[in-house]
């Protein structure tokens, strides 16, 4: 499912059509639903009305590689993320590309800069996140919550960071699924 504000990257649209031809169920929606936690929760409700085994969140500005669908399903994990980079200003005041697959306790998450295949992690974004039906059916609804002032991270990081502690589910990253993440940034 691709929650969006009325647009998706053209390369993502191309890949969505390719996955449709391969038999995947693709939904571009919900559209223009804010905040993003509400959009993600709507995706979950829409997914539960289907008989599909996996819900795959793809953000509208993210393009997984063509092999991503098969690779993530083949990993057979209840929760798995592709590797999506974001731009972050480092302590040296230089903006750098950082993978949003993280290890460590929430107050000290560190990006995993190198990985191979499928490895356990502690948190990730949801720009390329696949969840199994088995997991989703166990989660209390609503699943995603808007962050409070006390938690300086997004709804996706709050959710994925709570999987192990609150639900006993290990989160994984697939380091063979490197996504494009297109951002327009003014400096």
VEXSELO-417131 format. One record per residue (C-alpha): x, y negated, z; residue number from 1. Coordinates in pm, 1 decimal, always signed. Each point is the difference from the previous one (the first is absolute). Layout:
REM VEXSELO-417131
REC; X; Y; Z; seq
REC; X; Y; Z; NUM
...
REM end
This chain:
REM VEXSELO-417131
REC; X; Y; Z; seq
REC; +0.0; +0.0; +0.0; 1
REC; +125.0; -343.0; -90.1; 2
REC; -143.1; -271.9; +224.9; 3
REC; +44.2; -323.7; -192.7; 4
REC; -92.4; -365.5; -32.2; 5
REC; -124.7; +36.2; -358.8; 6
REC; +330.7; +84.7; -168.5; 7
REC; +259.1; +278.7; -23.9; 8
REC; +345.9; +1.1; -157.3; 9
REC; -16.3; +107.3; -365.1; 10
REC; +254.6; +280.5; +52.9; 11
REC; -214.8; +136.1; +284.9; 12
REC; -307.4; -9.4; -227.4; 13
REC; +193.3; +198.7; -260.5; 14
REC; +100.6; +261.1; +260.4; 15
REC; -355.8; +20.7; +134.9; 16
REC; -123.9; +83.6; -352.3; 17
REC; +273.5; +264.6; -31.4; 18
REC; -100.6; +159.5; +332.3; 19
REC; -366.4; -5.8; -105.9; 20
REC; +92.4; +193.9; -315.5; 21
REC; +177.7; +250.9; +226.7; 22
REC; -323.7; +56.0; +193.9; 23
REC; +52.2; -225.6; +301.9; 24
REC; -291.8; -195.8; +141.3; 25
REC; +84.7; -371.1; -8.7; 26
REC; -196.2; -283.7; +155.8; 27
REC; +86.8; -367.1; -40.7; 28
REC; -158.4; -130.4; +310.7; 29
REC; -126.5; -135.4; +209.3; 30
REC; +41.7; -333.4; -174.6; 31
REC; +36.0; -334.9; +181.2; 32
REC; -60.0; +147.1; +347.8; 33
REC; +183.4; -176.0; +279.5; 34
REC; +167.4; +45.2; +238.2; 35
REC; +207.3; +285.4; -138.3; 36
REC; -86.0; +222.2; +299.9; 37
REC; -365.5; -21.3; -104.4; 38
REC; +90.7; +86.6; -361.1; 39
REC; +204.6; +302.8; +111.6; 40
REC; -280.3; +117.8; +228.4; 41
REC; -244.1; -31.3; -292.8; 42
REC; +237.1; +216.4; -205.9; 43
REC; -18.0; +263.7; +273.4; 44
REC; -380.8; -6.0; +3.5; 45
REC; -9.0; +27.5; -380.8; 46
REC; +249.9; +287.8; +11.8; 47
REC; -206.6; +191.1; +258.3; 48
REC; -292.2; +1.1; -246.0; 49
REC; +213.2; +208.2; -240.1; 50
REC; +134.5; +353.0; +21.2; 51
REC; +361.3; -98.6; -69.9; 52
REC; +286.9; +130.4; +212.4; 53
REC; +210.6; -317.6; +11.8; 54
REC; -53.6; -373.6; +19.6; 55
REC; +280.8; -193.2; -165.7; 56
REC; +26.7; -368.1; +82.3; 57
REC; +180.3; -203.2; -264.5; 58
REC; +22.4; -374.9; +42.8; 59
REC; -88.0; -205.5; -307.3; 60
REC; +353.7; -144.4; -19.9; 61
REC; +171.1; +339.4; +30.0; 62
REC; +73.2; +250.0; -275.8; 63
REC; +98.8; +353.3; +97.8; 64
REC; +204.9; +191.2; -257.8; 65
REC; -187.4; +231.0; -241.0; 66
REC; +93.4; +314.9; +197.0; 67
REC; -116.4; -143.2; +335.9; 68
REC; -343.0; +164.1; +14.4; 69
REC; +136.5; +350.5; -56.9; 70
REC; +298.3; -56.8; +232.1; 71
REC; -207.6; -128.1; +292.2; 72
REC; -261.7; +276.7; -31.1; 73
REC; +272.0; +267.0; -34.4; 74
REC; +159.5; -120.2; +325.6; 75
REC; -313.0; +135.2; +176.5; 76
REC; +9.3; -251.9; +286.8; 77
REC; -293.4; -149.1; +189.2; 78
REC; +160.2; -345.4; -27.9; 79
REC; +271.6; -94.7; -250.3; 80
REC; +126.1; -326.0; -141.8; 81
REC; +189.2; -84.2; -312.6; 82
REC; +287.8; -245.1; +39.1; 83
REC; -110.4; -358.8; -56.1; 84
REC; +244.0; -286.2; +42.8; 85
REC; -86.4; -344.8; +133.4; 86
REC; +204.9; -316.4; +18.3; 87
REC; +108.1; -96.4; +351.3; 88
REC; +221.5; -280.0; +121.6; 89
REC; +286.0; +160.9; +193.6; 90
REC; +183.6; -140.0; +301.7; 91
REC; +257.9; -148.4; -239.7; 92
REC; -287.0; -204.5; -156.7; 93
REC; +27.2; +191.1; -329.4; 94
REC; -314.8; +151.7; -151.2; 95
REC; +53.5; +371.3; -63.6; 96
REC; -196.6; +292.8; -135.8; 97
REC; -93.9; +234.1; +285.8; 98
REC; -184.3; +334.5; -20.4; 99
REC; -316.2; +6.8; +211.5; 100
REC; +67.3; +350.5; +126.1; 101
REC; +112.0; -33.4; +359.1; 102
REC; +136.9; +190.6; +295.5; 103
REC; +21.9; -87.7; +364.7; 104
REC; -238.1; -128.5; +264.5; 105
REC; -249.1; -267.4; -114.1; 106
REC; +183.8; -281.2; +174.6; 107
REC; +323.9; +93.3; -180.5; 108
REC; -95.4; +151.3; -336.1; 109
REC; +292.5; +31.2; -240.3; 110
REC; -35.7; +60.6; -375.4; 111
REC; +124.8; +334.3; -129.1; 112
REC; +252.7; -113.2; -258.1; 113
REC; +90.8; +348.1; -124.5; 114
REC; -206.8; +313.7; -20.5; 115
REC; -42.7; +311.9; -210.3; 116
REC; -315.0; +182.9; -92.4; 117
REC; -265.0; +8.8; +271.7; 118
REC; +109.2; -117.2; +345.4; 119
REC; -184.8; -89.6; +320.4; 120
REC; -33.7; -369.6; +82.9; 121
REC; -172.2; -198.0; +274.3; 122
REC; -187.6; -266.3; -198.4; 123
REC; -56.6; -134.2; -350.1; 124
REC; -212.7; -241.7; -189.7; 125
REC; -308.8; +125.4; -184.8; 126
REC; +93.2; -130.1; -345.8; 127
REC; +53.1; +363.4; -108.5; 128
REC; -144.3; +216.5; +275.9; 129
REC; -168.1; +337.7; -40.5; 130
REC; -218.4; +144.8; +277.2; 131
REC; -157.9; +345.5; +8.7; 132
REC; -372.1; +52.4; +46.1; 133
REC; +84.8; +215.9; +302.2; 134
REC; +166.4; -297.3; +167.6; 135
REC; -260.3; -257.6; -101.0; 136
REC; -284.5; +211.0; +136.0; 137
REC; +174.7; +11.6; +341.6; 138
REC; +58.2; -374.9; +29.4; 139
REC; -238.4; -223.3; +195.0; 140
REC; -165.3; -261.9; -217.1; 141
REC; +88.5; -274.8; -73.4; 142
REC; +347.5; +127.2; -85.7; 143
REC; +168.9; -330.9; -85.3; 144
REC; -7.7; -302.4; +231.1; 145
REC; +109.8; -356.9; -56.6; 146
REC; +309.1; -86.5; +200.1; 147
REC; -22.9; -214.4; +308.0; 148
REC; +240.4; -278.1; +92.8; 149
REC; +185.3; +247.0; +222.3; 150
REC; +79.3; +232.9; -293.2; 151
REC; +199.3; -178.6; -270.2; 152
REC; -54.5; +271.6; -260.7; 153
REC; -268.8; +78.9; -252.5; 154
REC; -297.1; +232.1; +33.2; 155
REC; +184.8; +267.1; -197.5; 156
REC; +305.2; +2.5; +228.4; 157
REC; -221.8; +9.5; +308.8; 158
REC; -185.8; +302.1; -141.9; 159
REC; +298.2; +199.4; -127.3; 160
REC; +200.4; -82.5; +312.0; 161
REC; -276.3; +149.1; +215.8; 162
REC; -37.1; +330.0; -188.1; 163
REC; +247.0; +201.3; +210.8; 164
REC; -77.3; -152.5; +340.7; 165
REC; -377.9; -26.8; -31.8; 166
REC; -84.0; +292.0; -230.1; 167
REC; +295.5; +241.2; +15.7; 168
REC; +57.6; -32.5; -375.2; 169
REC; +346.7; -36.9; -147.5; 170
REC; +34.8; -264.3; -271.7; 171
REC; +236.1; +75.5; -289.6; 172
REC; +163.5; -197.8; -278.5; 173
REC; +74.9; +140.6; -343.4; 174
REC; +333.3; -153.1; -104.0; 175
REC; -49.8; +125.3; -354.8; 176
REC; -303.5; -229.5; -36.6; 177
REC; +150.6; -347.3; -36.6; 178
REC; -269.5; -254.9; -85.1; 179
REC; +16.8; -332.5; -175.9; 180
REC; -132.3; -281.4; +216.1; 181
REC; -60.2; -323.0; -188.1; 182
REC; -14.5; -316.1; +208.7; 183
REC; -2.2; -362.7; -100.2; 184
REC; +178.0; -199.8; +267.2; 185
REC; +67.2; -369.8; +36.2; 186
REC; +311.8; -97.5; +192.6; 187
REM end
